[in-house]
Amino acid sequence: MSGPDASAEVRRIAAQLGELAERLRDPELADESAEALAREAAELVSRAGTELDRALRDAGAAGE
């Protein structure tokens, strides 16, 4: 994925992270659920980083 596709994917991941953050703010959220949501958020952040790295590599290759 590169260019606009990578950008769209990162925006989608950011929206998912926002939803997870909202759920994590629930004071009645069980510890186990919070832990699972935090793991999911970490995976999403990792995926977003991968997409950004790929987009940068593709942009660099296109500029050569």
N, CA, C and O atoms as a CHARMM CRD file, in Angstrom:
* protein
*
  256
    1    1 MET  N      0.84100  -1.15900   0.00000 PROA 1      0.00000
    2    1 MET  CA     0.00000   0.00000   0.00000 PROA 1      0.00000
    3    1 MET  C      0.88900   1.22700   0.00000 PROA 1      0.00000
    4    1 MET  O      1.85800   1.27100   0.75800 PROA 1      0.00000
    5    2 SER  N      0.60100   2.21700  -0.81500 PROA 2      0.00000
    6    2 SER  CA     1.41100   3.42600  -0.83800 PROA 2      0.00000
    7    2 SER  C      0.53600   4.62200  -1.14600 PROA 2      0.00000
    8    2 SER  O     -0.63700   4.48600  -1.49300 PROA 2      0.00000
    9    3 GLY  N      1.13600   5.80600  -1.01200 PROA 3      0.00000
   10    3 GLY  CA     0.44400   7.03800  -1.35900 PROA 3      0.00000
   11    3 GLY  C     -0.88300   7.17300  -0.64100 PROA 3      0.00000
   12    3 GLY  O     -0.96500   6.97800   0.57200 PROA 3      0.00000
   13    4 PRO  N     -1.92100   7.50600  -1.39300 PROA 4      0.00000
   14    4 PRO  CA    -3.23000   7.72900  -0.78400 PROA 4      0.00000
   15    4 PRO  C     -3.77300   6.49200  -0.07100 PROA 4      0.00000
   16    4 PRO  O     -4.49300   6.61500   0.92000 PROA 4      0.00000
   17    5 ASP  N     -3.43300   5.30500  -0.56700 PROA 5      0.00000
   18    5 ASP  CA    -3.91300   4.09100   0.08700 PROA 5      0.00000
   19    5 ASP  C     -3.34100   3.97000   1.49400 PROA 5      0.00000
   20    5 ASP  O     -4.07500   3.65200   2.43000 PROA 5      0.00000
   21    6 ALA  N     -2.05200   4.21500   1.65800 PROA 6      0.00000
   22    6 ALA  CA    -1.41600   4.15800   2.97000 PROA 6      0.00000
   23    6 ALA  C     -2.00000   5.23600   3.86400 PROA 6      0.00000
   24    6 ALA  O     -2.25000   4.99600   5.04500 PROA 6      0.00000
   25    7 SER  N     -2.21600   6.40700   3.31900 PROA 7      0.00000
   26    7 SER  CA    -2.78600   7.50700   4.08400 PROA 7      0.00000
   27    7 SER  C     -4.19300   7.15200   4.56700 PROA 7      0.00000
   28    7 SER  O     -4.54400   7.42200   5.71600 PROA 7      0.00000
   29    8 ALA  N     -4.97900   6.55900   3.70700 PROA 8      0.00000
   30    8 ALA  CA    -6.33900   6.15200   4.08600 PROA 8      0.00000
   31    8 ALA  C     -6.29200   5.08900   5.17000 PROA 8      0.00000
   32    8 ALA  O     -7.10500   5.10700   6.09400 PROA 8      0.00000
   33    9 GLU  N     -5.35100   4.16700   5.06300 PROA 9      0.00000
   34    9 GLU  CA    -5.22300   3.10500   6.06600 PROA 9      0.00000
   35    9 GLU  C     -4.81700   3.68900   7.41600 PROA 9      0.00000
   36    9 GLU  O     -5.34300   3.28000   8.45100 PROA 9      0.00000
   37   10 VAL  N     -3.89800   4.63000   7.41400 PROA 10     0.00000
   38   10 VAL  CA    -3.46900   5.25800   8.66200 PROA 10     0.00000
   39   10 VAL  C     -4.63300   6.03600   9.27600 PROA 10     0.00000
   40   10 VAL  O     -4.81100   6.01400  10.49400 PROA 10     0.00000
   41   11 ARG  N     -5.41900   6.71600   8.46000 PROA 11     0.00000
   42   11 ARG  CA    -6.59900   7.42400   8.97800 PROA 11     0.00000
   43   11 ARG  C     -7.60700   6.44400   9.57600 PROA 11     0.00000
   44   11 ARG  O     -8.21700   6.73200  10.60500 PROA 11     0.00000
   45   12 ARG  N     -7.78000   5.30400   8.94200 PROA 12     0.00000
   46   12 ARG  CA    -8.70400   4.29000   9.45000 PROA 12     0.00000
   47   12 ARG  C     -8.20800   3.76200  10.80000 PROA 12     0.00000
   48   12 ARG  O     -8.99100   3.59300  11.73500 PROA 12     0.00000
   49   13 ILE  N     -6.91400   3.50600  10.88700 PROA 13     0.00000
   50   13 ILE  CA    -6.32400   3.02400  12.14200 PROA 13     0.00000
   51   13 ILE  C     -6.46600   4.08800  13.22700 PROA 13     0.00000
   52   13 ILE  O     -6.77500   3.76600  14.37500 PROA 13     0.00000
   53   14 ALA  N     -6.24500   5.34200  12.87500 PROA 14     0.00000
   54   14 ALA  CA    -6.38100   6.43100  13.85000 PROA 14     0.00000
   55   14 ALA  C     -7.81100   6.48900  14.38300 PROA 14     0.00000
   56   14 ALA  O     -8.02000   6.71400  15.57500 PROA 14     0.00000
   57   15 ALA  N     -8.78900   6.28900  13.51000 PROA 15     0.00000
   58   15 ALA  CA   -10.18500   6.27800  13.95500 PROA 15     0.00000
   59   15 ALA  C    -10.43600   5.12300  14.91900 PROA 15     0.00000
   60   15 ALA  O    -11.12800   5.28400  15.92400 PROA 15     0.00000
   61   16 GLN  N     -9.87100   3.95700  14.60800 PROA 16     0.00000
   62   16 GLN  CA   -10.01200   2.80600  15.49800 PROA 16     0.00000
   63   16 GLN  C     -9.37100   3.08400  16.84600 PROA 16     0.00000
   64   16 GLN  O     -9.92400   2.71900  17.88400 PROA 16     0.00000
   65   17 LEU  N     -8.20700   3.72800  16.84200 PROA 17     0.00000
   66   17 LEU  CA    -7.53600   4.06900  18.09400 PROA 17     0.00000
   67   17 LEU  C     -8.38400   5.03600  18.91400 PROA 17     0.00000
   68   17 LEU  O     -8.44000   4.93500  20.13900 PROA 17     0.00000
   69   18 GLY  N     -9.03700   5.96400  18.24000 PROA 18     0.00000
   70   18 GLY  CA    -9.93000   6.88800  18.93800 PROA 18     0.00000
   71   18 GLY  C    -11.07400   6.15500  19.62300 PROA 18     0.00000
   72   18 GLY  O    -11.44500   6.47100  20.75300 PROA 18     0.00000
   73   19 GLU  N    -11.62600   5.17200  18.91900 PROA 19     0.00000
   74   19 GLU  CA   -12.70900   4.37000  19.49600 PROA 19     0.00000
   75   19 GLU  C    -12.21400   3.57900  20.70500 PROA 19     0.00000
   76   19 GLU  O    -12.89500   3.49600  21.72700 PROA 19     0.00000
   77   20 LEU  N    -11.02800   3.00300  20.57600 PROA 20     0.00000
   78   20 LEU  CA   -10.46000   2.25300  21.70100 PROA 20     0.00000
   79   20 LEU  C    -10.21600   3.17500  22.89600 PROA 20     0.00000
   80   20 LEU  O    -10.49300   2.80100  24.03600 PROA 20     0.00000
   81   21 ALA  N     -9.70800   4.35700  22.64100 PROA 21     0.00000
   82   21 ALA  CA    -9.44900   5.31000  23.72500 PROA 21     0.00000
   83   21 ALA  C    -10.74600   5.65900  24.44300 PROA 21     0.00000
   84   21 ALA  O    -10.78200   5.75800  25.66900 PROA 21     0.00000
   85   22 GLU  N    -11.79600   5.84300  23.67600 PROA 22     0.00000
   86   22 GLU  CA   -13.09300   6.15000  24.27100 PROA 22     0.00000
   87   22 GLU  C    -13.55900   5.00900  25.18200 PROA 22     0.00000
   88   22 GLU  O    -14.05600   5.24100  26.28500 PROA 22     0.00000
   89   23 ARG  N    -13.39300   3.80000  24.70800 PROA 23     0.00000
   90   23 ARG  CA   -13.79000   2.63900  25.52000 PROA 23     0.00000
   91   23 ARG  C    -12.92900   2.51500  26.76900 PROA 23     0.00000
   92   23 ARG  O    -13.42100   2.12300  27.82700 PROA 23     0.00000
   93   24 LEU  N    -11.64900   2.84600  26.65100 PROA 24     0.00000
   94   24 LEU  CA   -10.74000   2.75300  27.79700 PROA 24     0.00000
   95   24 LEU  C    -11.05700   3.80100  28.87100 PROA 24     0.00000
   96   24 LEU  O    -10.67200   3.63400  30.02900 PROA 24     0.00000
   97   25 ARG  N    -11.74200   4.86000  28.50100 PROA 25     0.00000
   98   25 ARG  CA   -12.10800   5.89900  29.47400 PROA 25     0.00000
   99   25 ARG  C    -13.26000   5.47700  30.38100 PROA 25     0.00000
  100   25 ARG  O    -13.53400   6.13900  31.38100 PROA 25     0.00000
  101   26 ASP  N    -13.92900   4.39000  30.04200 PROA 26     0.00000
  102   26 ASP  CA   -15.06700   3.92600  30.83900 PROA 26     0.00000
  103   26 ASP  C    -14.57700   3.49600  32.22300 PROA 26     0.00000
  104   26 ASP  O    -13.80200   2.54600  32.33400 PROA 26     0.00000
  105   27 PRO  N    -15.02500   4.19300  33.28700 PROA 27     0.00000
  106   27 PRO  CA   -14.54200   3.84800  34.62900 PROA 27     0.00000
  107   27 PRO  C    -14.99800   2.46200  35.09700 PROA 27     0.00000
  108   27 PRO  O    -14.43300   1.91400  36.04300 PROA 27     0.00000
  109   28 GLU  N    -15.99600   1.90600  34.45500 PROA 28     0.00000
  110   28 GLU  CA   -16.49000   0.59500  34.85400 PROA 28     0.00000
  111   28 GLU  C    -15.86500  -0.55000  34.04900 PROA 28     0.00000
  112   28 GLU  O    -16.24100  -1.71000  34.21700 PROA 28     0.00000
  113   29 LEU  N    -14.92100  -0.22100  33.18600 PROA 29     0.00000
  114   29 LEU  CA   -14.26900  -1.22400  32.36200 PROA 29     0.00000
  115   29 LEU  C    -13.44000  -2.16200  33.23600 PROA 29     0.00000
  116   29 LEU  O    -12.62700  -1.71300  34.04500 PROA 29     0.00000
  117   30 ALA  N    -13.65000  -3.44500  33.07000 PROA 30     0.00000
  118   30 ALA  CA   -12.90100  -4.44100  33.84600 PROA 30     0.00000
  119   30 ALA  C    -11.42900  -4.41000  33.45400 PROA 30     0.00000
  120   30 ALA  O    -11.08600  -4.10500  32.31200 PROA 30     0.00000
  121   31 ASP  N    -10.57400  -4.72400  34.40200 PROA 31     0.00000
  122   31 ASP  CA    -9.12800  -4.72100  34.15900 PROA 31     0.00000
  123   31 ASP  C     -8.75000  -5.61300  32.98500 PROA 31     0.00000
  124   31 ASP  O     -7.92500  -5.23200  32.15500 PROA 31     0.00000
  125   32 GLU  N     -9.34600  -6.79400  32.91100 PROA 32     0.00000
  126   32 GLU  CA    -9.01100  -7.71500  31.81500 PROA 32     0.00000
  127   32 GLU  C     -9.40800  -7.13200  30.46600 PROA 32     0.00000
  128   32 GLU  O     -8.68600  -7.28500  29.48100 PROA 32     0.00000
  129   33 SER  N    -10.55200  -6.46500  30.42400 PROA 33     0.00000
  130   33 SER  CA   -10.98700  -5.83700  29.17600 PROA 33     0.00000
  131   33 SER  C    -10.07200  -4.68500  28.80300 PROA 33     0.00000
  132   33 SER  O     -9.72900  -4.50800  27.63400 PROA 33     0.00000
  133   34 ALA  N     -9.67700  -3.90000  29.79900 PROA 34     0.00000
  134   34 ALA  CA    -8.76700  -2.78500  29.53800 PROA 34     0.00000
  135   34 ALA  C     -7.43800  -3.30200  29.00500 PROA 34     0.00000
  136   34 ALA  O     -6.85100  -2.71200  28.09800 PROA 34     0.00000
  137   35 GLU  N     -6.97500  -4.39300  29.56600 PROA 35     0.00000
  138   35 GLU  CA    -5.72000  -4.98900  29.11000 PROA 35     0.00000
  139   35 GLU  C     -5.82400  -5.44400  27.65400 PROA 35     0.00000
  140   35 GLU  O     -4.90800  -5.21900  26.86100 PROA 35     0.00000
  141   36 ALA  N     -6.92300  -6.07300  27.31200 PROA 36     0.00000
  142   36 ALA  CA    -7.12800  -6.53500  25.93200 PROA 36     0.00000
  143   36 ALA  C     -7.21000  -5.34500  24.97200 PROA 36     0.00000
  144   36 ALA  O     -6.64700  -5.39000  23.87900 PROA 36     0.00000
  145   37 LEU  N     -7.90900  -4.28200  25.37900 PROA 37     0.00000
  146   37 LEU  CA    -8.01700  -3.09900  24.53000 PROA 37     0.00000
  147   37 LEU  C     -6.65600  -2.42900  24.35800 PROA 37     0.00000
  148   37 LEU  O     -6.33000  -1.94900  23.27300 PROA 37     0.00000
  149   38 ALA  N     -5.86700  -2.39700  25.42200 PROA 38     0.00000
  150   38 ALA  CA    -4.52800  -1.80300  25.33300 PROA 38     0.00000
  151   38 ALA  C     -3.64700  -2.60500  24.37600 PROA 38     0.00000
  152   38 ALA  O     -2.88300  -2.02700  23.60300 PROA 38     0.00000
  153   39 ARG  N     -3.75200  -3.92700  24.42400 PROA 39     0.00000
  154   39 ARG  CA    -2.98500  -4.76800  23.48100 PROA 39     0.00000
  155   39 ARG  C     -3.42600  -4.49400  22.05100 PROA 39     0.00000
  156   39 ARG  O     -2.59700  -4.38000  21.14800 PROA 39     0.00000
  157   40 GLU  N     -4.73600  -4.38900  21.85300 PROA 40     0.00000
  158   40 GLU  CA    -5.26000  -4.10300  20.51200 PROA 40     0.00000
  159   40 GLU  C     -4.75300  -2.74300  20.02100 PROA 40     0.00000
  160   40 GLU  O     -4.39600  -2.59400  18.85200 PROA 40     0.00000
  161   41 ALA  N     -4.72500  -1.76100  20.91400 PROA 41     0.00000
  162   41 ALA  CA    -4.23300  -0.43600  20.54300 PROA 41     0.00000
  163   41 ALA  C     -2.75400  -0.49500  20.15400 PROA 41     0.00000
  164   41 ALA  O     -2.34100   0.14100  19.18400 PROA 41     0.00000
  165   42 ALA  N     -1.96900  -1.24700  20.89900 PROA 42     0.00000
  166   42 ALA  CA    -0.54400  -1.38400  20.58400 PROA 42     0.00000
  167   42 ALA  C     -0.35000  -2.02100  19.21300 PROA 42     0.00000
  168   42 ALA  O      0.52800  -1.61400  18.45200 PROA 42     0.00000
  169   43 GLU  N     -1.17000  -3.02000  18.89900 PROA 43     0.00000
  170   43 GLU  CA    -1.07600  -3.65700  17.58100 PROA 43     0.00000
  171   43 GLU  C     -1.43700  -2.67900  16.47300 PROA 43     0.00000
  172   43 GLU  O     -0.80200  -2.66500  15.41900 PROA 43     0.00000
  173   44 LEU  N     -2.45800  -1.86100  16.71400 PROA 44     0.00000
  174   44 LEU  CA    -2.85400  -0.86900  15.71400 PROA 44     0.00000
  175   44 LEU  C     -1.76800   0.17400  15.50100 PROA 44     0.00000
  176   44 LEU  O     -1.50200   0.57100  14.36600 PROA 44     0.00000
  177   45 VAL  N     -1.14300   0.61900  16.57400 PROA 45     0.00000
  178   45 VAL  CA    -0.05000   1.59500  16.46000 PROA 45     0.00000
  179   45 VAL  C      1.09500   0.98900  15.65400 PROA 45     0.00000
  180   45 VAL  O      1.69100   1.66200  14.81200 PROA 45     0.00000
  181   46 SER  N      1.39700  -0.26500  15.90900 PROA 46     0.00000
  182   46 SER  CA     2.45300  -0.94200  15.16200 PROA 46     0.00000
  183   46 SER  C      2.09600  -1.01000  13.67500 PROA 46     0.00000
  184   46 SER  O      2.94200  -0.76200  12.81600 PROA 46     0.00000
  185   47 ARG  N      0.84700  -1.34400  13.38400 PROA 47     0.00000
  186   47 ARG  CA     0.40300  -1.41500  11.98100 PROA 47     0.00000
  187   47 ARG  C      0.48400  -0.05400  11.30800 PROA 47     0.00000
  188   47 ARG  O      0.89000   0.04800  10.15000 PROA 47     0.00000
  189   48 ALA  N      0.09600   0.99400  12.03300 PROA 48     0.00000
  190   48 ALA  CA     0.17400   2.34200  11.46700 PROA 48     0.00000
  191   48 ALA  C      1.62100   2.70400  11.16200 PROA 48     0.00000
  192   48 ALA  O      1.91300   3.29000  10.11900 PROA 48     0.00000
  193   49 GLY  N      2.52700   2.35500  12.07400 PROA 49     0.00000
  194   49 GLY  CA     3.94800   2.61300  11.83900 PROA 49     0.00000
  195   49 GLY  C      4.45800   1.89200  10.61200 PROA 49     0.00000
  196   49 GLY  O      5.23000   2.44600   9.83000 PROA 49     0.00000
  197   50 THR  N      4.02900   0.66700  10.44700 PROA 50     0.00000
  198   50 THR  CA     4.42900  -0.11800   9.27600 PROA 50     0.00000
  199   50 THR  C      3.92200   0.53800   7.99200 PROA 50     0.00000
  200   50 THR  O      4.65300   0.62700   7.00500 PROA 50     0.00000
  201   51 GLU  N      2.67700   0.99300   8.01000 PROA 51     0.00000
  202   51 GLU  CA     2.10700   1.65200   6.82400 PROA 51     0.00000
  203   51 GLU  C      2.86400   2.94200   6.50500 PROA 51     0.00000
  204   51 GLU  O      3.14300   3.23100   5.34100 PROA 51     0.00000
  205   52 LEU  N      3.19500   3.71700   7.54200 PROA 52     0.00000
  206   52 LEU  CA     3.93900   4.95700   7.31300 PROA 52     0.00000
  207   52 LEU  C      5.33100   4.67600   6.77100 PROA 52     0.00000
  208   52 LEU  O      5.79400   5.36100   5.85900 PROA 52     0.00000
  209   53 ASP  N      6.00300   3.66900   7.32700 PROA 53     0.00000
  210   53 ASP  CA     7.32400   3.29100   6.81800 PROA 53     0.00000
  211   53 ASP  C      7.24900   2.87400   5.35700 PROA 53     0.00000
  212   53 ASP  O      8.08700   3.27000   4.54700 PROA 53     0.00000
  213   54 ARG  N      6.24800   2.07900   5.02600 PROA 54     0.00000
  214   54 ARG  CA     6.08000   1.61700   3.64300 PROA 54     0.00000
  215   54 ARG  C      5.83700   2.80000   2.71700 PROA 54     0.00000
  216   54 ARG  O      6.41900   2.87300   1.63400 PROA 54     0.00000
  217   55 ALA  N      4.97900   3.72800   3.13700 PROA 55     0.00000
  218   55 ALA  CA     4.68800   4.89300   2.30300 PROA 55     0.00000
  219   55 ALA  C      5.94000   5.73200   2.08400 PROA 55     0.00000
  220   55 ALA  O      6.17000   6.22600   0.98000 PROA 55     0.00000
  221   56 LEU  N      6.75400   5.89900   3.12900 PROA 56     0.00000
  222   56 LEU  CA     7.99000   6.66900   2.98800 PROA 56     0.00000
  223   56 LEU  C      8.98200   5.97700   2.05600 PROA 56     0.00000
  224   56 LEU  O      9.62800   6.62500   1.23300 PROA 56     0.00000
  225   57 ARG  N      9.09700   4.65800   2.19200 PROA 57     0.00000
  226   57 ARG  CA    10.00100   3.91200   1.28700 PROA 57     0.00000
  227   57 ARG  C      9.53200   4.03400  -0.15700 PROA 57     0.00000
  228   57 ARG  O     10.33700   4.25300  -1.06200 PROA 57     0.00000
  229   58 ASP  N      8.22600   3.89100  -0.36500 PROA 58     0.00000
  230   58 ASP  CA     7.68100   3.99200  -1.72000 PROA 58     0.00000
  231   58 ASP  C      7.88500   5.38500  -2.29800 PROA 58     0.00000
  232   58 ASP  O      8.18700   5.53500  -3.48200 PROA 58     0.00000
  233   59 ALA  N      7.71700   6.41200  -1.45000 PROA 59     0.00000
  234   59 ALA  CA     7.90600   7.78600  -1.91300 PROA 59     0.00000
  235   59 ALA  C      9.38100   8.01600  -2.26800 PROA 59     0.00000
  236   59 ALA  O      9.69200   8.68600  -3.25300 PROA 59     0.00000
  237   60 GLY  N     10.27800   7.45600  -1.45900 PROA 60     0.00000
  238   60 GLY  CA    11.70600   7.59800  -1.74800 PROA 60     0.00000
  239   60 GLY  C     12.08500   6.88400  -3.02400 PROA 60     0.00000
  240   60 GLY  O     12.88200   7.40600  -3.80300 PROA 60     0.00000
  241   61 ALA  N     11.54100   5.71200  -3.26000 PROA 61     0.00000
  242   61 ALA  CA    11.84500   4.93900  -4.46500 PROA 61     0.00000
  243   61 ALA  C     11.29000   5.66000  -5.69700 PROA 61     0.00000
  244   61 ALA  O     11.90900   5.63900  -6.76000 PROA 61     0.00000
  245   62 ALA  N     10.14700   6.28500  -5.55600 PROA 62     0.00000
  246   62 ALA  CA     9.52800   6.99400  -6.68900 PROA 62     0.00000
  247   62 ALA  C     10.32000   8.24600  -7.04300 PROA 62     0.00000
  248   62 ALA  O     10.32300   8.67900  -8.19600 PROA 62     0.00000
  249   63 GLY  N     10.99000   8.82800  -6.05200 PROA 63     0.00000
  250   63 GLY  CA    11.75300  10.04500  -6.28600 PROA 63     0.00000
  251   63 GLY  C     13.15500   9.80700  -6.82000 PROA 63     0.00000
  252   63 GLY  O     13.85000  10.75500  -7.18300 PROA 63     0.00000
  253   64 GLU  N     13.57500   8.55300  -6.87100 PROA 64     0.00000
  254   64 GLU  CA    14.93700   8.25100  -7.33400 PROA 64     0.00000
  255   64 GLU  C     15.02100   8.21400  -8.82400 PROA 64     0.00000
  256   64 GLU  O     16.09500   7.97400  -9.37600 PROA 64     0.00000
